[in-house]
Each structure stands twice: as C-alpha cells, then as structure tokens.
Amino acid sequence: MAPPSRQRSLRVLHLEDSEVDHELALAYLTVGGRRVQTLRVETEDGFRAALEEDWDAILSDYNLPGFSGLAALEILKASGRLLPFIIVSGEIGEDTAVQAMRNGASDYLLKSNLARLSPALEVAIEANETRRARVAADRELAASRRQLSELAQHLQTSVERERAAIAREIHDDVGGALTALNFELAWIARHAQAPAMQQKVQSAIEMTAHAIEASQRVMHNLRPAILEQGLVAALQWMAQRFEKRTGIECGFRSTDENLELPGGVSLVVYRTVQEALTNVSKHAQASRVAIDLSLARGVLSVEVSDNGRGLTADDLAKAKSFGIRGLRERADTVGGWVDLAGDAGGTTLILSVPIGPRGAHSGDSAFGDTGFDGESHDPSAWGNL
C-alpha cells in the first residue's frame, strides 16, 4: 500500500524568490504522478500569512531578499505548528546546514541535486506524522496522569471527610449511648442490695468504661483532636505513644515550638508521620526512630528516620506499594512532596511543604477547601464533638 502522502494531493508551501527555481522544484516533486499543490511566497509577511492555511510540508530557499530560511524556521517553531521544513539552496555550507538541522529543519538539499527532493520530502512527511503521533500520545499521557493525580487527591480528601463524619457519629451516637449507660449502671449500683447484683453491676461498669475508652481511641485515630493543641504537641504526643506501644525508642525535635499552620497542612504532616511510624513498626525492624520538624526559608520539613533494615529499590518498585504512593499524593494536595531514601543504616522519609504566598496556606489545599455542603471545612478541627 502506498504511504498516505502518495494517496492524496500534497500541499506544499514554497518560500522561494525565483519563479524558475520554483517550477523546477515542482517538476521534481511531481515525478511518478504525484499530485502536488504549491504556493510560492518570497517575503516574511507572505510567509506568515500563508502559515494560517493547512500544509503538508514547507520548502524554503536559504537566502531571500531581506529574509532567510533560518528566520522562516524560527517563525514556524514560534507558531507551534508541527510541519516538515526542508531547506533547498543554491549554496549552503556544511556548518550552516548543521545549524539548520539543529534548529529543527527536517533536511537540506542543494538546488543542483533536486533528484533527491521527492524522496526527502516523503521521508520528512512520514517522520513528521510519527512525531505528531508521539506528541499527541504524550499530551494524552500527561492529561491522564493529571486526572489520576486529581482523583487521588479527591479520594484523600474524601477519606478525611468520611473519617470526620464517622468520628462525629461515634461521638454523638455510640459515645452518648455509652455515657448514658454508664450513668444508669451507676444508679443501679447505688440502689442494688444483693451482693451478686453489686458484682454484676461493677463488672458492667468496667466493661462500659473500656468501651468508652475504645470509642475515644477510634475517634482520635479517625480525627486527631490533638491537632487543636498544635502540630508540635500532636507529633510529640504521637512519638511518646508510639514508643510506649511498640517499645521502639522514638525521639521528637522541633526548631519552633509555636508553629502556626493551616489545618490542612497540619493534618497532612500528622498523617504522613503516622503512616511512616506504622511502616517502621511493621517493616523496618528498627530499634530507634527520630522525628525532626523544622521551618526554614518558607518550607516546612518533617523528617522521619530509623535505624532499621533500610528501604530498597525493589521496595519502592513494588506494584502494590500504595502506602508510598498515597504519601506522595497526600503531600501533593498541599503543594508538597515526599523524598524517600534507604540503605543498610535505615530509612529516611522527608516531607516538604512550601509555606508562603504560593504555598499551601494560599488556599490551594484540597483539605482546606469547602466541605460537601460548600461550607468551610477543616478535617483537623475537632469542633463540637
């Protein structure tokens, strides 16, 4: 099957000041019955005007009165159009030809060797079609990645809002019911006479107390009320709680004891450290972990490092390493980024978030936007729970 350029009439824009040379080039292009439609222009204004039309290729002389092939090539590049551009000149040095190719020309020919014009044009058009397809594929891929990122950010936001809603329901329904039950049991304990009844009531009160404690723990995991005391206090509390629960030594340091941050940023930092510590307890086989929080030059940084087995390249490349991907997507919701490094001495995770006019506190945070009903929503705020 003949290539597409041979199946239809080619439209070629020819930048040439000599009518004779134009007719000669057209004669070589129509060899073999090829159908070619051409337009000859010889000035910059004419070239710019002609670019508004659709063309399959551009042929250009190198030297024209007050104009040049390289200048025409720059105009074509500035227009953003992807078209084959072949320089055809009576005299062109090798250095000039190389410069033209580096600037984006598809090919260059001497007017004394126009027999090569037709195949050169064919190759240039096919290469340009491939280039267009690649550019279109790259754009589609970029758009797909952007949509996936936006979806991931939306899911992160939805998860936090759903956690807040569940915590609110636990507090209002379960917590309220347990508290009321505790009062009822206390009343029964005060009025019960039989020792067996007293024993059963005390046992029920203890179980109710455990249930209340469990519900408070679940509510805190769903919606960290400790953040109302500030990020520094929240991370310090988290480090102490982690050490007590796991037996792994956990230290916390901060360069500023009174950081004032948007709720969305504080929540992202809190969740990132929470996820990092969870990974340490599950996978790192570490005996020590350190959390460092700092704000310098408009960038908030939190570093979580351990002395465990280290994170390998294979760990990062796992198809189901959604935790790491989730950390990066979560950081992106506030304009931040996550860096991970690991070796035999352990693993280090660094979250960086710009805090400035173009940073997270400018209102770009997905967590700091509006809630489902359009009202202001801060998932880190405990509110009236």
N, C-alpha and C positions, 0 to 999 in steps of 0.2 A: 504494500500500500504506500502511495506517495505521501510524504510529510505534509502537514497542514498548509505550509507555505506554498506548496505546489498545487494544492487543490482549489485555491481561491486566488483572486487578484490581490497582489501586494500593493500596499500604499506606502510609497517611499518619498520622504521629504529630502530634497537635494539642495544643499547650500553651496551654490556654485555661481561665479560671476561670468563664466564663459558658456554661451549657448552651445558652441561646438562640443565642448567637453561634456556638457550635459547630454547632448544627443548621443555621443559616443558611449557614455556610461549606460544610457537607456538601451542601446543596441546590444551591449554585452549582457544586460540583465534579462532581456527577452529571448536569449538563446534557449533553444529547446521548447519554444512555445509557451514560456512563462508569461502570464498576464501581469502587467505592472502598470500602476497608476502613479504618476510622479507630479510633484510640484516643485518648480525651481524658484528659490529665493536667493538674494545676494546681499541683503542688509540685515542688521540686527533687528530693526523694527519688523521687517518682514518675517524673520525667523521667529520672533516672539509671538507674532500674530498667528503664524502657521501652527505653532505648538498647541493652540487651542483645539485643533482638529485631531482626529484619530489617525495614527500612523503605525506601520509595522516596523519601520526602521528609518534611520537618518544617515544620509551620506553627506560628508562635508569636505570641502576643499580646506587646505590648511591656511593659505594666505588669501585674504579677500581685502578689498579696499576699506580701510577703517574697521576691519573686523578680522576674526581668526577662528579657526576650528576649535582651539582650546577654549576660547571665550564662549563659543556656542555650547561646548560640552559643559561648562560651568553653569550656563543658563539652564540647560536640560536637567542637570543634577539639582539645581535650586528649585525647579518646578516640581520635583518629587516623582516625575514620571519615569517608569522603567522601560526604556527603549534601546535597542541596539544602536550604537553610534560608531560608524566606520569612517575613518579619515582617508580621503583619496586626494593625493597631492602630486604635483609635478616634481617637486623636490622636497624631501624631508629627511633630515639627518637621523641617524640611529638614536642619538640622545633624545631628540625631540619625540621620536616615535615611542621610546620607552616611557618618557614623561606622560605622553598622551595615554598610554595603556595603564599607567599607574593612576591616572586621574579618572579612569573609568571607561575609556574607549574600548570598543569590542575588538577592533582590528585596525590596521592601517595598510594602505596599498599605494603603490606608485601608479601614476596615470599611464606609464609605459608598460604596465603589466596588468591591464584590466581583464585579462582572461581569467584571473583568479577572483574577480569581483562576485560573480554569481555564486560559486561555492562558499566564499567567505560570508556572503550575506545569508545564505542558507544556514550555515553553522551558527552565526551570530543570533539569528532569529530563534533557532532551536534552544540555544543556550539561554536566551532571554526568557523563553517560555518556562524553562526549568527554574530559572531564578525567580520568576513571578510566582510559580507554584510554591517554591520554598518560602518566599516572603509571606505568602498567604497562609501557609501552614504555621509559620512562626507566629503570625498575628492570632490565628485561632488558638494556638497553644497558650500564648500569653493571656488571651481572654479567658480560656478555660481555667488556667491557674488562678487568675484573679477571681473568677467566680467561685472556685473551690475555697480560696482563702476567705472570701466574704461569707461563704456558707459556714466554714469552720468557726469564724468569729461570731456569726449569728448563733451557732449552736452553743458556743461557750457562754454567750450572754444569756441564752435561753436556759441553760443548765443552772446558772447562778440565780436567775429569777425563779426557776422552779424550786430550787433549794430553799430560797427565801419563803416561797409560798408554803412549802411543806413544813418548814420550821414554824411558821405562823400557825398553821393548823395544829401541829403537835402542841404548841404552847396553849392555844385557845381551847382546843377540844380535849386532847389527852391530858395535858398538864392541869387544866382546870378541873377535869373529872377526877384525877388522882388527888389533887389538893382537897377537893370536896370530900372524897372518900376517906382521906386521912382524918379530916375533922369528924366525920361520922364515926369512924373507928375509935377516935379519942373519946367521943361522947359515950360510946358503948363501954369502953374500958373504965370510965369513971362510975358507971351505973351498974356494971356487972358484979354479981355477988359470988358466983361459983368460981372456985379456983381454976377449974378446967376452962371455963369461959374466958377468964382473965388471960390464961396462957394462949388460947387461940387468938384472942384479940391482939395481944402483943406480937404474936407471930405475923398476923396480917398487917399490923402497923409497920413492922420491919420490912416486909415484902413491898408494901406501898412506898416506903422510903427509898428502897432500892430502885423501884420503877420510876420514881420521880427523878432520882439521880441519873438513871439511864436516859430518860427523856431529855434531861438538860444536856447530857453529853451529846446525844444525837442532834439536838438543836444547835449546839455550838459547832459541831462538825459541818452541819448544813449551812449555818450562817454565823460566822465568828463575831460574837458580840464584843470580844476582847479588843477588836479594832477601834471601838469607840474610845479606848484609852490611848490610842496612838499606835502607829506601826512598830515603834521601838519596843513598847511594852508588850505588844502582841507577839513579836518574834522572841523576846526574852522569855515570855511565858511558854511559848512553844518549845524552845530549846530545853527548858527545865523539865517540862512534861515529857519530852522525847527521851531525855536521859533517864528519868525515873522509870519510864515504861519499858525501855529496851536495855538499860544497863550500859549503853554506849555513851562515852563521855561527849558532851555537846556544849561547846562554848559559843557565846554570842558577844560581838563587839559592834559598836556604832560610833561614828565620828560626831554625831549630833543626837542629843537626847530628846530634842523637841522638833522633830520633822513635821512640817505641815504639808500634807499631800492630799490630792483629790481622793475621794473614796474609791474610785475605780482603780487608781494606781496602787493604793494600799492593798486592795483586795487581790490584784494580780500578783504583787510581791508576796503576800501571805500564802496564796495558793501555790505559787512556784516553790517557795521554801517548803511548804507542806509536802508537795509531791517529791521534791528532792530528798527530804528526810525519809519518806516512805520507801523510796528506792534504795537508800542507804541501808535501812533496816532489813529489806528483803534480799538485796543482791550484793551489796558491797563487801560483806564480811569484814567490816571495819570495827576498830576499837575506839576511834576518835573522829569527831566531825566538828567543823568550825563554821560559824555563820558570821559574815562581815557585811555591815551595811554602811554605805557612805554616799555623800552627795558632794560632787565636785564639778566645777565648770558647767553647771546646768545639767548634769547627768547623774541620775540616781542609780547606784550599782549595789547589787547584793550578790555575794559570793558564798557558795556552799561547797566546802572541800572536805574530803575524807581521806583516810589512810588505808582504804580497802584495796581490793584486787585490781581496781582500775577499769575504766571503760575502754573497750577495744573498738577498732574499726568495724569488726563484724557485728558488735552490739548495735552500733549506730545504723548499720545497713540492714538490720532485720526488717522483714516485710511487715511485721506486726508491732514495731516499736512506736505504738501510738502515743505512749506517755511522753516521749521526747517531742514528737510532732505536736502534741497538744500543748506542751510548754511553749513552743515557738509560736503557735497560733494565738495562744493566750497573750503572750508578750506583744504580738503584733496589734492586738486590739487597743493598746495604749501607745503605739508608735515605738515600742521597744524591740529588743532582740535578745536571743539566748545564745551563749557560746558554751560549748562542752569540750573538755579535754581530759584525757585519761592516760595513765601509764602505770608501770608496776608500783608506783608510790601512791596511787589513789586516783580519785576523780574530782574534777573541779567544774562546777556549774556557775556561770556568771550571767545574771540578768541585768541588762542596762536599759534605762528608760529616760529619754530626754525630758527634762522639766524646764519649760521655757515657753516663749511666745508661740513657737511652732511645735512644742512638745505635747505631752499628754494632758496638761491642765488646760489646754486651749479648747476643750470640749469635743475632741476627736475620739475620745474613749468610747468604745462600744458599751462598756459597763456604766458609763456616766451619762448616758443619754436617757431618753424617756422610757417609761415602763409600757406595759401593754395598753394602758388606757391613755397614753400620751402625757401623763404626769411625770414630774421629775422623779427619777428612780436611782437610788444608790444601794446596791445589794449589800454593801458592807455595814450599812446603818441598821442598828437593832430596832429602832423605832419604839413602838408601844408593846412589843411582845413581852 
